[in-house]
Amino acid sequence: MNVDPILLLFASIFTSNVVLTNFLGMCSYISISKDLVSASGLGMAVTFVMTITTALNWFVYHHIIVPLNIEYLRFIIFIIVIASVVQILEMLIDRVSPALYMSLGIFLPLITVNCAILGVTLFMQIRNYNFIQSLVYGLGGGLGWWLAIVSLAAIRKKIDNNPVPPGLKGTALTMVTIGIMAMAFMGFAGMIRVQ
Amino acid sequence: MQILLAPLAVSVISGVLAALIVLVDAIVNNYGEVTITINGEKTIKVRGGAPLLFTLGSAGIFLPSACGGRGSCGVCKAKVVSDVGPHLPTEIPYMTQEEIAKNIRLTCQIKVKRDLAIEIPPELLFVKKFKALVEKIVDVTYDIKELTLKLIEPNEIEFKAGQYVQLRVPPYDTIKEPVERAYSISSSPSQRDRIELLIRLVPGGALTTYIFHHLKEGEILEFPGPFGEFYVRDTKATMICVAGGSGMAPIKSILFDLYEKGVNDREIWYFFGARSRKDLFYVEMFRELEEKWPIFHFIPALSDPLPEDEWDGEVGLITQVLEKYFQTVIPTDSAKEGYLCGSPGMIDAAVKVMTQCGVPEEKIYYDKFA
């Protein structure tokens, strides 16, 4: 598949946003979007992990998995790569910013099982991207997730200052908000196609 | 061929990544040697990377900590003078606004990553870690045990009557880590080579379960100490001591210390509350003390005496008895100080009675079990 990398970058941020069009990575997306600073921190961490793991997994897939003919093990191998990258990132964040480390809490190690990360890796493989495309797609996917969680956190902060019917408080209204955000992002859909 | 190749490929990939993690860990988590300055005078050199509480512990400086460094008691506070970043979410619940402004930190939560300057009460520099032999375990009531610990290393302790130690028991059964809890010393400070503790069984309590069901005479236990601000102020004011249950411990130490020092210039009243006869202990000991020490008055009281107790002493909650004595027996003209030890409920009630009866709140000292 031959897509211009720049086009792919914008497509993966807007038209094929992993959260809002594929609904991947919802768990931490909902839990960490209460506070703008931690949301942005997690977005940054996800972007970092997604870019690195997609590129790394491209390399592993094309230079180890395919030559050895062990495609059926790709899930295990992708996950091992993701887990190690997250582990290293965890140590780095703890060193550089203990406050961010504490506020991300359990969701930092849980990036390991954030399906958006594995999802982007698998899309990369299914769509048969080359290395540059994979790198750009990973970066774009991460930035898209970051944009989505920061927007949601900002919207939730606004909502906090307004009276909400008791039955809609918390997660319920967040889900409705995400639905409306997804519809808004559908507006970009006609511009670029990457599927 | 494939059957060998597939696992080999997965293991090689995992192995390479694991090696990478170990490498990053060695680089990132190596903080080297850092210097901690304490109270602007003493400096210690330590290895960085661990929480401040444990780092200080490894250097022989023991801050009090009731939970043993798990961030659940909020006791191990210290003022950090140098910059260690903003308060962590795990510290905030234990801090008042004032403490946050002064940069008081929970030392079990902050990691030593660079040179630090901290301020701690100077007496904590004298706290040592003791190793002691369990010499005797005596049941003083059905749910309170008196533990006699003979000190081995160091073999003598110096403390103020009323202070406590942090008894530590090893992991057992389903408890996987050592447990530490604070216990007041009940013996007099004149006895330097051994201490006594009173331990009441807390149903389901990690430390008391060990003491009651596992601990044998002849075992070795460890404890850092002594800690605490609960000791007698050197004045001439009349002392009103109130205790319940194992709250007996610090008061007993205080009273025998005063007696041994020959204090004879202040009145001392000791109100000790229990439910019924089976919860009452040391009565004979204090009756004897009362006989040979004219300034001392001992008033035990039962809240629910049983018929078979044949109790002819005071009846009622200890705070009711206290109020009655304030109104009838205790001279009203002298200055008074309150010394309380027991459950939070008892202390709150006793503080209320005392302030109503004219004891200034800042002259009421207490040791609340938490």
Interface residues (C-beta under 8 A of the other chain):
Chain A: V60 I64 I65 L68 N69 I70 L73 I76 I77 I80 V81 S84 Q87 I88 M91 L92 R95 P98 A99 M102 S103 G105
Chain B: Q2 L5 A6 A9 V10 I13 S14 L17 A18 L20 I21 V24 D25 V28 N29 G85 P86 L88 P89 T90 I110 K111 K113
